[in-house]
Amino acid sequence: MLEDVRKVLKLSTEALDGEIIDLINACEADLKLSGINLFDTDDPLIRRAVFTYVKANFGYEDSNDRFLRDYTVQKLALRESKLYREGVL
């Protein structure tokens, strides 16, 4: 997941990996607090939510609000799904 997030952020260095890992973990915690119990980083919807969350919190000052709104919509959609709430594939 870390490598993929680096690509999404267009980073070629590992210098910010600690911050990225913290954001991935924060996204997981936020989704779980919202009632989403399925956090499978191979799931395309979870991956998209992580990418959007990281972008919303990673210094895209001119787009932070848009990414945060997008993440909120993604999170709400996941929460509406019984599959993601119950955490069973």
Beta strands, then each sheet from edge to edge (+ up, - down):
end
